[in-house]
Amino acid sequence: MKRISVACALLYVAAIAVSLRAQQPSSDGPQFVNGNELVRPVNYREWPCVGSSLGLSYLQGAGTQSAPPFTSVFVNPSSYRAFLQSGQWPDHTILVLEIRRSATAASPLTAGQYPTELGGLEAHVKDSRLPGGWAFFNWGPVRSMKASAAPIPQDASIQGEGTCVDCHVTHGAVERTFVQFYPQLMDVARAKGTVKAGFR
Ligand code: HEC
């Protein structure tokens, strides 16, 4: 009898655990601590890479760089799948921008550039709890990268280029994101009619 009631109690606890899990947002989405501090996802390299670029720059006078930055954008798998279905980002989306330095190919190669060591890691998150529903995060310099970071203030700007938010809202093809540089997703957005009205 005692054994049966212990078994029942265990089943009950397991059922509560399952139902609590079902109430949580997608488990691969953004994780927060201390309110709005975004935890740096350690496994983002297991996520779909939606775009990569070499030497894209919005700084005036950037010109041709000898060692241009190599950037890759990763998105949490459940939001990636949702985008393929709808052409839009669901709530709890996290896009990670990985910045690497680059080097010119050496012997036996004769041309080309390839990514090398990490130069920075930033994120763009869609979460209805955040003011405006979106926020940017930067975990700081590579050598002292933090495990979690507070949102970048909405009015933060880069060297006279305007704020992060302004450029993304004005020029991003889908919502606040630069889907025009993520070719497979741009095809989806065109097919689903989710490219912003003013975007050319
Ligand atoms: C003048 C325009 C401009 C400004 C200002 C700007 N960005 Fe971006 N951002 C871009 C472009 C273009 C891309 C896509 C190209 C790429 O992969 O590098 C991008 C992509 C990103 C992404 C990848 C996800 C996405 O939204 O598409 C993140 C994260 C990001 N930027 C963070 C920031 C942060 C943080 C700031 C402010 C400190 C900032 N950006 C300011 C133009 C801008």
Residues whose N, C-alpha, C, O or C-beta is under 5 A from the ligand:
A	BS01	HEC	S53 L56 Y58 T71 V73 L95 L97 E122 A123 H124 F136 F137 E161 G162 T163 C164 C167 R176 T177 F178 F181
